Every structure is written in C-alpha cells, then in structure tokens.
Amino acid sequence: MNIPQSSFPRIVIIGGGFGGISLAKKLRNKEFQVVLLDKHNYHTFQPLLYQVSTGGLEPDSIAYPIRKVIHDFPNTYFRLAEVLAIDTDTNLVKTNIGALKFDYLVVATGSTTNFFGNKAIEANSMSMKSIPESLNLRSLILENFEQALLTDDLHEREALMNFVIVGGGPTGVELAGALAEIKKGILPKDYPDLDTRRAQINLVQGGDRILPAMSEIASKKAEQFLESLGVNVWKNVRVNDYDGMVATTNTDTVFRTATLVWAAGVQAVSVNGLDAKELLCRGNRLKVDEFHKVTGFEHVFALGDVAQMESELYPHGHPMMAQPAIQQGENLGKNLIRMSEDKSLIPFKYNDKGSMATVGRNKAVADLPKFKSQGIFAWFIWMFVHLYFLIGFRNRVVVFINWVYNYIKFDREARLIIRPFKKKYQVNS
Ligand SMILES: Cc1cc2nc3c(=O)[nH]c(=O)nc-3n(C[C@H](O)[C@H](O)[C@H](O)COP(=O)(O)OP(=O)(O)OC[C@H]3O[C@@H](n4cnc5c(N)ncnc54)[C@H](O)[C@@H]3O)c2cc1C
C-alpha cells in the first residue's frame, strides 16, 4: 500500500463516513500514524440523498473528497481500498489493493439496506444508501414518466406513475414529501400531455405511526403534512413481496407499481474476520463496550452505525444517526490519545441533540432537547442544521443557493437522466 514505516503506532480506520472522519480529525497531528481506508474517495452526506434522488441537488454537492478533508493532516494517509477481511491474530487488514499491519484498528463501515432475507424485494426494489443508488432512483423516476407518456396501456401507465415507499422513518417521509412536491409543481409543466394527477405516492409503514422514533406529535403532524401534499399514508401495512410490478402486503392491499423504494430497514456492514456470531448483535452490529472496544479485543474498536454500545438509556445501542457516529469518533480519538499517555479512559456518553425530518416546503418536524416544533420554524431549523453539518464550504454555498432557487422558483433543476438506469424487470417486457 506504500505507507511509510513510522515510529508511531499505526491506527487503521475503515470508513470515511461521519464516524471515521470525526476520529481522523481528532487524531490530527497526534503521535500516531493514521491510515484511513474507504472504498469511495469521497464522504457522503447521507441525510440529503433523497434530494439527489428527486432532482433537488446535484450529487457533488453532498459528496466531499476524503483527501481534501485530510489535506493538512501530516500524520494521516488515505487509500482508496475496499477492505475484504481482518486477521486479528496477525493484526492485518486485507484489502483489494494489498494488506496492511495495524497496531489499532477502528471499524467505521456504517450500514446498508436490510431486506430481512427477502430476495425478491432485494432484486426488484430500489434503495437509497449511496450516491450511485440515489442516481439510479432519480433516473428511474424520470424514465417512468417518459415511458408513461408513450404507452397506451392504462394499467401500465398507472404502474409507471405509482410510487411505493416502504418504511415510514425519516428517509421514507422525506422522499414521499419530495415526490409529492414534484407531482404538484413540476410534472404538470414538464408533461402537459400526460394526466399527471393520476400519479400516486404511497408511503407504507408496518407500525401504527410514521416516524416511530420521534414524539407522537411529530408523527401526527408529519402525517398531516404528507396528506396535505396528497401522499397516501398506509399504516399497519407490511409489504411481503414484490416482483418488480406487483407488491403484495399482509393485508388485502396490493400495489401495482414499477417503483418500490425499500426504506424499511438497515443493518451494519460487517467485515470478514470480525463477523463471528458472538461478536455481533441484532442487525449485524459489533458489540462494543463504553470505550468503543469490540468484545474480547484491546486494540480493535468500532463506532457509528456498525457499533452497538448497550447502556441503560440505550439498551439496543445508540440510534443509527450521524450524531452518535461523530461523537463516538471524538471520544475514541480522545481515548486513543489518553491510552498513549497512560491515562484512564473516558466512557462514552451520548449527547442527544434531537431528531428531525422535513416533509416539504415550510413543513418539518423537530424534536429537540428543550422543545418540539412542527411547521415552518422546524423547517428553518432543519435547513440550518443540515447546512451546518455538511462538509465543505463550497458544498454549503451550493446547497444553500439551490435551496433558495428551488424555493423561489418551485423548481428542481437536476431532473436529469445522466446515467440511464435499466431496471431488471421492464414493465412491458
Ligand atoms: C437516506 C439516508 C438518510 C439519513 N438521514 C439522516 C438524518 O437526517 N440525520 C441523521 O443523523 N442521520 C441520517 N442518516 C443516517 C446517517 O447517515 C448514518 O447514521 C451515518 O452516516 C453513520 O455514520 P458512520 O460513520 O457509521 O457510517 P457512514 O457514514 O455510512 O460511513 C461508512 C463508510 O465506510 C465505507 N465502507 C464500508 N464498507 C467498507 C469496506 N469494506 N471497505 C472500505 N470502506 C468501506 C463506506 O464507503 C462509507 O464511506 C441517514 C442515512 C440515510 C441512508
């Protein structure tokens, strides 16, 4: 891998997401050699992926080059590499570009979509965990309307204009709201010769309320906002199967749709060599102690979505969100420095800064530690928080300008089929 020898201990971090980057920042200029590995050369700001999928933002405004993050980190090396396995006996990370010895290893590989073993849904649905997946979804949505314009078959046209989003968490809610706004503000202008009023946006939630991790009032308000935008909210409905055209559920409800977005579950991205049953908890998360150490190891750590740190307040680990990952990265950084100074370690304490979701223009819900808000004020808080945490000054400016433009013009100009997406199941094949 061409990493120079160093007299300092080598810390290998797998993953340049929220957790990995936060740790690398904490270790800047410290007496360690830090090697950051990621299979992408950019950091993804996942909370805004749905805006890429719906043409509100270009993908490059929510991605940031990892090399630029570590520009002035003289003790840090980045390698574009996919980690294939870990050997904890020989302290070796094996990747597609070679192997590397470590003194300390930090797993920060994040999470991926969980289809709960349903192969048909996995093969036929769309997910939205990465920029390439968001671009695929953007293309498919637009291709559907182009195809709907061409077909004389009413059933086929309806399936092409029928969108089903499974999962009523923030991702599902935000995507449904954005699609509803496209239906209202953009489709009639772009497709004057198509009856776009027939487009349907369905949000399907297995439980009895959307946004189950937020307060009752946030759930209720978000549902009202969605309904005011024309989204059909289905509760206590679980999609059991989807063949690329028909989605069946645990009820009599059946959806005929060419686009089913699966936002109903996530699971940790585990790494070979650290995937023994006794190390993993529900959703493949690695069990760690309050110092981020993976069970049974003194020199292997995990943080962010991939780590499950159980405590009285969080018996199933911290929420799989950006803040726990960032704060864990900071705490682990402090502890690695303290370890090198023979000082006692600081147990991790999560500072919950709240959660929020936006439904659309002037419509958001926010549960913050000191107050709850729904509507336009929450929407401003949502925008401010997302701009603040976006990495890179240019990205902040570009996103802000895009939002102002979209707000004034009721527009989403990135509705481009740059990279056509070929769905395996074609409606009329
Ligand atoms: C659509 C969507 C919307 C979200 N909205 C919000 C929100 O509004 N608020 C919020 O707080 N959170 C939100 N989240 C969750 C949040 O993005 C995650 O909790 C957060 O990214 C976790 O950080 P992490 O560092 O653990 O992992 P990630 O940020 O996912 O980073 C993991 C990194 O590891 C790399 N990697 C994985 N496997 C390998 C490998 N084998 N080899 C090399 N590199 C590898 C990946 O390329 C990636 O860069 C959202 C997530 C999604 C998908």
The ligand as a MOL file (V3000), in Angstrom:
LIG
                    3D

  0  0  0     0  0            999 V3000
M  V30 BEGIN CTAB
M  V30 COUNTS 53 58 0 0 0
M  V30 BEGIN ATOM
M  V30 1 C -31.0850 8.1720 3.1210 0
M  V30 2 C -30.4940 8.4070 4.4950 0
M  V30 3 C -30.9170 9.4960 5.2330 0
M  V30 4 C -30.3830 9.7250 6.5150 0
M  V30 5 N -30.7980 10.8280 7.2010 0
M  V30 6 C -30.2430 11.1050 8.3990 0
M  V30 7 C -30.5930 12.2830 9.1060 0
M  V30 8 O -31.4290 13.0870 8.6440 0
M  V30 9 N -29.9720 12.5120 10.2930 0
M  V30 10 C -29.0470 11.6540 10.8200 0
M  V30 11 O -28.4890 11.9240 11.8860 0
M  V30 12 N -28.7050 10.5340 10.1820 0
M  V30 13 C -29.2750 10.2260 8.9870 0
M  V30 14 N -28.9200 9.0990 8.3200 0
M  V30 15 C -28.0150 8.1460 8.9790 0
M  V30 16 C -26.5780 8.5860 8.9360 0
M  V30 17 O -26.2160 8.9550 7.6250 0
M  V30 18 C -25.7030 7.4430 9.4410 0
M  V30 19 O -26.1240 7.1160 10.7420 0
M  V30 20 C -24.2340 7.8340 9.4530 0
M  V30 21 O -23.7890 8.0330 8.1350 0
M  V30 22 C -23.4060 6.7760 10.1480 0
M  V30 23 O -22.0410 7.1380 10.1070 0
M  V30 24 P -20.9070 6.0270 10.0090 0
M  V30 25 O -19.6150 6.7420 10.0830 0
M  V30 26 O -21.1920 4.9530 10.9810 0
M  V30 27 O -21.1030 5.3670 8.5810 0
M  V30 28 P -21.1370 6.0210 7.1330 0
M  V30 29 O -21.2910 7.4830 7.1960 0
M  V30 30 O -22.1500 5.2500 6.3680 0
M  V30 31 O -19.6880 5.6970 6.5480 0
M  V30 32 C -19.2370 4.3940 6.3200 0
M  V30 33 C -18.0960 4.4450 5.3230 0
M  V30 34 O -17.4660 3.1750 5.2870 0
M  V30 35 C -17.1200 2.8700 3.9560 0
M  V30 36 N -17.0250 1.4090 3.8430 0
M  V30 37 C -17.9870 0.4920 4.1510 0
M  V30 38 N -17.5200 -0.7540 3.9670 0
M  V30 39 C -16.2350 -0.6290 3.5440 0
M  V30 40 C -15.2300 -1.5570 3.1790 0
M  V30 41 N -15.4320 -2.8790 3.2480 0
M  V30 42 N -14.0430 -1.0990 2.7760 0
M  V30 43 C -13.8080 0.2460 2.7080 0
M  V30 44 N -14.7240 1.1660 3.0400 0
M  V30 45 C -15.9250 0.7400 3.4590 0
M  V30 46 C -18.2420 3.4840 3.1320 0
M  V30 47 O -17.8340 3.7170 1.8070 0
M  V30 48 C -18.5420 4.7680 3.9020 0
M  V30 49 O -17.8060 5.8450 3.4100 0
M  V30 50 C -29.4310 8.8450 7.0440 0
M  V30 51 C -28.9980 7.7490 6.2970 0
M  V30 52 C -29.5350 7.5310 5.0320 0
M  V30 53 C -29.0680 6.3540 4.2140 0
M  V30 END ATOM
M  V30 BEGIN BOND
M  V30 1 1 1 2
M  V30 2 1 2 3
M  V30 3 2 2 52
M  V30 4 2 3 4
M  V30 5 1 4 5
M  V30 6 1 4 50
M  V30 7 2 5 6
M  V30 8 1 6 7
M  V30 9 1 6 13
M  V30 10 2 7 8
M  V30 11 1 7 9
M  V30 12 1 9 10
M  V30 13 2 10 11
M  V30 14 1 10 12
M  V30 15 2 12 13
M  V30 16 1 13 14
M  V30 17 1 14 15
M  V30 18 1 14 50
M  V30 19 1 15 16
M  V30 20 1 16 17
M  V30 21 1 16 18
M  V30 22 1 18 19
M  V30 23 1 18 20
M  V30 24 1 20 21
M  V30 25 1 20 22
M  V30 26 1 22 23
M  V30 27 1 23 24
M  V30 28 2 24 25
M  V30 29 1 24 26
M  V30 30 1 24 27
M  V30 31 1 27 28
M  V30 32 2 28 29
M  V30 33 1 28 30
M  V30 34 1 28 31
M  V30 35 1 31 32
M  V30 36 1 32 33
M  V30 37 1 33 34
M  V30 38 1 33 48
M  V30 39 1 34 35
M  V30 40 1 35 36
M  V30 41 1 35 46
M  V30 42 1 36 37
M  V30 43 1 36 45
M  V30 44 2 37 38
M  V30 45 1 38 39
M  V30 46 1 39 40
M  V30 47 2 39 45
M  V30 48 1 40 41
M  V30 49 2 40 42
M  V30 50 1 42 43
M  V30 51 2 43 44
M  V30 52 1 44 45
M  V30 53 1 46 47
M  V30 54 1 46 48
M  V30 55 1 48 49
M  V30 56 2 50 51
M  V30 57 1 51 52
M  V30 58 1 52 53
M  V30 END BOND
M  V30 END CTAB
M  END
